[in-house]
Amino acid sequence: MPIHYYAGLHLGEITTELGKQISNDQRVNPLRRPLVVVPNQNLIPWLRLNLPKFDASHLSLNIEFTFLEKAILKIIFKSLNIQTYEENSALYQYETLKRDCFSLLYQKQNQLLKNFPEMKKYLEEIPKLYYLSDVLTKYFKDYELNREEWIKDWIGLESKNVPNDLKKDPYWELEKQIYNEIYKENTKPKNLFRYLEDGKKLPLSGDLHLFCLSNLSGTYIDFLKETALPKDSKLTVHIYQFHNGKIIGKNPEKTKNYLSKFSKPQSYLAKEFSRENDNKQKSKFVNGGMLSKLKTILLEEPLKEENYLEDQTVRVWNAPSVYREIESIAHDILNKISLHKGKLNLLDFAILVPNMNEYRAAIEWVFDGGIYTTQEKEKLPKLLKIPYSITDLVAKDTSQLYLALSTLFRCLKNDRFEKEDIHILFKNPLIVGSEETDGEETSIKVLDLIDSLGSIYEEEKEYNPYTISFGLKRAVVSMIVDEESAWEKLNIVTKPISSDKTIIRFVEIWNRIKQIKSEIIDKLFKNPKEERYITFESVFQNLFSFDGDLERERIYFNQWLKSIETWCHSDWNNTKDFLEMISLITEEVFSDIPMHRGNYLTEGVTVSLLQPMRPIPFLHVYIAGLGEGKFPGSVDRSRFNLRRFDSKPWDLNRREIQESLFWESILSAEESITFSYVGKNTLEDKEFGPCSTLFEVMTAMGIQEAVELPLTSYSRFYDEKHFPSFDYVRNLERFRENNEILPNPDFSDPKQLTTDELIQIKTDEISIQELTNGLKNPILRPLIQNLGKVWEEEENVKEEPFRLNSLEIFTIKTIFIPIFTESLVNDHEWIWDKNKIQSHLKEITRKSEQNAEFPYGAFHIVSSEVLLDELEVVAERFRFLKESLFLNRENLSYFKAISIGDTGLRDCKKLQPYQISDSHRIVGEWENIIEKDGIYYWFYTGSLYDKPKYPNDYLKDYLGKMAYALLSACLFRVTGNRLVIIPANAKEYKNDSWLDFSGLRTEDCSSYLESIYRLITSENPKYIPTAGLNLFFSKHNFEEIGEDFEMAEHLWKEFLLEESDTVLQFENQLMKLSPYTKVLLESFSISSVFKIFIPLLKKGF
């Protein structure tokens, strides 16, 4: 029977021919199901939708769509009488070949690679060994389909047509040896190559329709010719090709047409199967616009420039980012629909990209997030979400099962669970339960409990207080034992627990996770091979729960278990190698499970990879991602690729395959095509050109440069270039001109924000701390209040403290300040020697260690010694105070705290507040105070600096700390009290380092407080760069400047010229968000606040 060949340049024409041939076959064999071979899965739904439309009978036929390998094997199996249920076991599968190749390399790599010592060293790791087995498996399959004479030589069937130079290559012998080792067992099923060889001798029958295949290997071409062309053959082959049926691109150098070479594989198929009397496409693009001109060049047809109009049917865009690239496409789609007034819909548009991982986030942001658009200035903007369908996604991107498995195996390999891993596992609905079973709420409570217990990792150290297991132990003890008994009998610090249910849930989940570790690492390989998989499956079945919306994950789970099963039966040198392999298989399995979003081809704009969409017709096509290095890929230069030494006409490298798909995609566009690429990396200030393929298109079309898209969708560029943009911001200027109220979209409506009731209650009190913070930068106070609901400081990731830093040492020292202060009053003499401090410190640090707040093990001893030395120094300061100032106990009174006004403290001495204005009174609170003869001595636990100092890594905020001290002293004075501040915990403390504010005049204090109050409560708050002033006064001391305002202003301007960047570096995080902070800094006048800061520098008035 003959091979029928049909060529067409529109999928509708080819589909019509397919419908006719199938109808003819059905008349002869009405019960036989037509067998149609397609190049990819995405073409099947298009054919199901459109075949009834193009078929003359308008019937939807029961067609079996499949791929070439399966179709040919189906015909061969039918001739061999192999039943459908036997097909899998009768064929040596690709995955089985890869597993056997890996097993061979894993067990015998020393023997196989003895002549390749550099490769042997490289392959010590399992991932690299698996990668090599994957590469070799692909090449073996490639040789079987494209170099059948090599395979015959390797297995000893014949030895001809193999170049001698190739046989001398050492990699030829290596690959030949590995291939023969894999297939030396006669008990293995036949592979595809063997069936193709046997099939040439069998009486095959049936009808085979090859629809839109771009290329065929030499082995397949020979098989089809030898089985279908003989006169007595009962096999009929129909080839439907997206092509004009002519051989083009043979000599681009001669024709000066470098685009026609893109159709190399299509032209080779036409050369092999088309005949003179076959239906060949006549030229359809002799005139028209730029798109017709481009198609004429691609098809190597005669070209007359005067026949083509300079229109916008072919465009090239240069975008500043992937997001702007997709956003511009979205605006262009809206523009085209708007101009055509109902004649276009979203199904007429396709966006093709070479790499979905790079574009998926931008596509979802633009299309799902929507665009605030408006066409007329009279109308308010509205959020427009564009429906779309996206294909070529994989389960790895969204699967909760993959997330859990990949995390688990990473932890098992490393024999350690990090805190991030714990959070991933305890948030996973497959482990904790779905939302319907309060899984999310339980997960949050358990994670909060873990954080509160100080658990930050898990390893095999039972008594390490930072491990999950120890935290779990503390939680259980806290549930059943009181605090005192737990410490005395078990040496465990309990934790207040809000709910026993949370602990029980914590125990249940963690035990299931630990069981995985126990069963796989400790027990799995002690079992016989045949029992390993049963154990493996059982523990994971116990870990996961597939309820409700998670039913799809069960399907993934079964696919994953099926892939794992054979690896459990393999021989392994150690458990770690097995875990490495399971991690790789997990990654591979979930990368091969296809997914999609939306209803493909029927729900809005179609978004897809370039490969599967190539011949499907759309009115308007956008091909994005055509930047240099992004497309069309590179040539395979691997030493294992033996084909590069012996090329054949049908050989294709990755670059040629991508260019052939690009060729088909252009021809499938009916009205316009837009090419785009990202030409800038604004973060790294780099520029890129178009890829070589797009550059060749631009050269052929005479396009000098791409249209450079602006950084924003509301740029003036859109007014100047008449480029489509519906961004509502472009209309704001028109609203301002008409003095109309500006449109206020929902997303920025303050009335829609949830407000905190506490913020709405106007207070009539202002604390001394608020005055201090306000003085440091008055503009921050209203800013923080306005952003209080949304602003969050960055969280520091908690790590196990192996050494205490200066801040942590300082913090622990503050625990002793109240103890030492009280001892000054209560004890007759100073009792805190080294032994007593050490005894008290030991009790505190042991409890802190149990609370996961202090170094563990040997680090505990080192840190305790450092602390003891520091505390001895502090104790010596208090001993001096005891002997010099507080020797007589009769006139002394100790207060844990003193408050001026009612601040909420209960166990404290309360003094009357100070009424600063009709609407406000000032309040405050202070700890660790001794009263003597009417003077209050405040033992300040914080640090104070003697004068402004230049920062190292952190800002030394002299002005902020001194402001707190001076304002506190002023408040005491205006309420009829006197204050002396003793910074006993300060690093630079000296016996004369006291701040004696007892002699301040009431008038000065009152005036100073009022000036600060007016400054921070002003309706137009002032910007004060406190960080900059600290730096400035560290370079220019007060003695140098005095009270000369003009000199201070001059020196400040000079200072900013050199240090403005340093000032901004130490500026508040909120201020750094504003692009105007530098402007505020440059316009700030130091003389405007100099009077306020003079008392801080003088430490008084």
Stockholm file with secondary structure:
# STOCKHOLM 1.0

chainA/1-1101         MPIHYYAGLHLGEITTELGKQISNDQRVNPLRRPLVVVPNQNLIPWLRLNLPKFDASHLSLNIEFTFLEKAILKIIFKSLNIQTYEENSALYQYETLKRDCFSLLYQKQNQLLKNFPEMKKYLEEIPKLYYLSDVLTKYFKDYELNREEWIKDWIGLESKNVPNDLKKDPYWELEKQIYNEIYKENTKPKNLFRYLEDGKKLPLSGDLHLFCLSNLSGTYIDFLKETALPKDSKLTVHIYQFHNGKIIGKNPEKTKNYLSKFSKPQSYLAKEFSRENDNKQKSKFVNGGMLSKLKTILLEEPLKEENYLEDQTVRVWNAPSVYREIESIAHDILNKISLHKGKLNLLDFAILVPNMNEYRAAIEWVFDGGIYTTQEKEKLPKLLKIPYSITDLVAKDTSQLYLALSTLFRCLKNDRFEKEDIHILFKNPLIVGSEETDGEETSIKVLDLIDSLGSIYEEEKEYNPYTISFGLKRAVVSMIVDEESAWEKLNIVTKPISSDKTIIRFVEIWNRIKQIKSEIIDKLFKNPKEERYITFESVFQNLFSFDGDLERERIYFNQWLKSIETWCHSDWNNTKDFLEMISLITEEVFSDIPMHRGNYLTEGVTVSLLQPMRPIPFLHVYIAGLGEGKFPGSVDRSRFNLRRFDSKPWDLNRREIQESLFWESILSAEESITFSYVGKNTLEDKEFGPCSTLFEVMTAMGIQEAVELPLTSYSRFYDEKHFPSFDYVRNLERFRENNEILPNPDFSDPKQLTTDELIQIKTDEISIQELTNGLKNPILRPLIQNLGKVWEEEENVKEEPFRLNSLEIFTIKTIFIPIFTESLVNDHEWIWDKNKIQSHLKEITRKSEQNAEFPYGAFHIVSSEVLLDELEVVAERFRFLKESLFLNRENLSYFKAISIGDTGLRDCKKLQPYQISDSHRIVGEWENIIEKDGIYYWFYTGSLYDKPKYPNDYLKDYLGKMAYALLSACLFRVTGNRLVIIPANAKEYKNDSWLDFSGLRTEDCSSYLESIYRLITSENPKYIPTAGLNLFFSKHNFEEIGEDFEMAEHLWKEFLLEESDTVLQFENQLMKLSPYTKVLLESFSISSVFKIFIPLLKKGF
#=GR chainA/1-1101 SS CCEEEEEESSHHHHHHHHHHHHHHHHHHCTTSCCEEECSSTTHHHHHHHHHHHHSTTCCCCCCEEECHHHHHHHHHHHHHTCCGGGHHHHBCCHHHHHHHHHHHHHHHHHHHTTTCHHHHHHTTSHHHHHHHHHHHHHHHHHHHHHCHHHHHHHHTSCCCSCCHHHHTSHHHHHHHHHHHHHHCCTTSCBCHHHHHHHHTTSCCEEEEEEESCCCCCHHHHHHHHHHHSSTTCEEEEEEEEESCSSCCCSCHHHHTCSSGGGGHHHHHHHHHHCCTTSBCCCCCCSSBSHHHHHHHHHTTCCCCGGGBCCCSSEEEEEESSHHHHHHHHHHHHHHHHHHHTTSCCGGGEEEEESCHHHHHHHHIIIIITCEEECSSTTSCCEEECCCEEEEEEEGGGTCHHHHHHHHHHHHHHHTCEEHHHHHHHHHCHHHHCCGGGTHHHHHHHHHHHHHHTTCCEECSCTTCTTBHHHHHHHHHHHHHSCHHHHHHHHCCCCCCCSCHHHHHHHHHHHHHHHHHHIIIIIIGGGSCHHHHHHHHHHHHHHHCCCCGGGHHHHHHHHHHHHHHHHHHTSCCSCHHHHHHHHHHHHHHHHHHSEEEESCTTTSSEEEEEHHHHTTCCEEEEEECCCBTTTSSCCCCCCTTCGGGGSCCTTCCCHHHHHHHHHHHHHHHEEEEEEEEEECEETTTTEECCBCHHHHHHHHHHTCCSCEECCSSTTCTHHHHTTCCCCBGGGGHHHHHHTTCCCCCCGGGCGGGSCCCHHHHSCCSEEEHHHHHHHHHCTTHHHHHHHTTTTCCCCCCCCCCCSSCCHHHHHHHHHHHHHHHHHHHHHCSSCCCCHHHHHHHHHHHHHHHHHTTCSCCTHHHHHHHHHHHHHHHHHHHHHHHHHHHTSCCCTTEEEEEEEEESCCSCSSSEEECCEECSSSCEEEEEEEEEEEETTEEEEECCSCCCSSCCCCSSSCCCHHHHHHHHHHHHHHHHHTTCEEEEECTTCTTCCTTCCEECTTCCHHHHHHHHHHHHHHHSCSSCCCCCHHHHHHHHHHSCHHHHTTCHHHHHHHHHHHHHHHHHHHHHTSCHHHHHCTTHHHHHHHCCGGGTHHHHHHHHHTCC
#=GC SS_cons          CCEEEEEESSHHHHHHHHHHHHHHHHHHCTTSCCEEECSSTTHHHHHHHHHHHHSTTCCCCCCEEECHHHHHHHHHHHHHTCCGGGHHHHBCCHHHHHHHHHHHHHHHHHHHTTTCHHHHHHTTSHHHHHHHHHHHHHHHHHHHHHCHHHHHHHHTSCCCSCCHHHHTSHHHHHHHHHHHHHHCCTTSCBCHHHHHHHHTTSCCEEEEEEESCCCCCHHHHHHHHHHHSSTTCEEEEEEEEESCSSCCCSCHHHHTCSSGGGGHHHHHHHHHHCCTTSBCCCCCCSSBSHHHHHHHHHTTCCCCGGGBCCCSSEEEEEESSHHHHHHHHHHHHHHHHHHHTTSCCGGGEEEEESCHHHHHHHHIIIIITCEEECSSTTSCCEEECCCEEEEEEEGGGTCHHHHHHHHHHHHHHHTCEEHHHHHHHHHCHHHHCCGGGTHHHHHHHHHHHHHHTTCCEECSCTTCTTBHHHHHHHHHHHHHSCHHHHHHHHCCCCCCCSCHHHHHHHHHHHHHHHHHHIIIIIIGGGSCHHHHHHHHHHHHHHHCCCCGGGHHHHHHHHHHHHHHHHHHTSCCSCHHHHHHHHHHHHHHHHHHSEEEESCTTTSSEEEEEHHHHTTCCEEEEEECCCBTTTSSCCCCCCTTCGGGGSCCTTCCCHHHHHHHHHHHHHHHEEEEEEEEEECEETTTTEECCBCHHHHHHHHHHTCCSCEECCSSTTCTHHHHTTCCCCBGGGGHHHHHHTTCCCCCCGGGCGGGSCCCHHHHSCCSEEEHHHHHHHHHCTTHHHHHHHTTTTCCCCCCCCCCCSSCCHHHHHHHHHHHHHHHHHHHHHCSSCCCCHHHHHHHHHHHHHHHHHTTCSCCTHHHHHHHHHHHHHHHHHHHHHHHHHHHTSCCCTTEEEEEEEEESCCSCSSSEEECCEECSSSCEEEEEEEEEEEETTEEEEECCSCCCSSCCCCSSSCCCHHHHHHHHHHHHHHHHHTTCEEEEECTTCTTCCTTCCEECTTCCHHHHHHHHHHHHHHHSCSSCCCCCHHHHHHHHHHSCHHHHTTCHHHHHHHHHHHHHHHHHHHHHTSCHHHHHCTTHHHHHHHCCGGGTHHHHHHHHHTCC
//
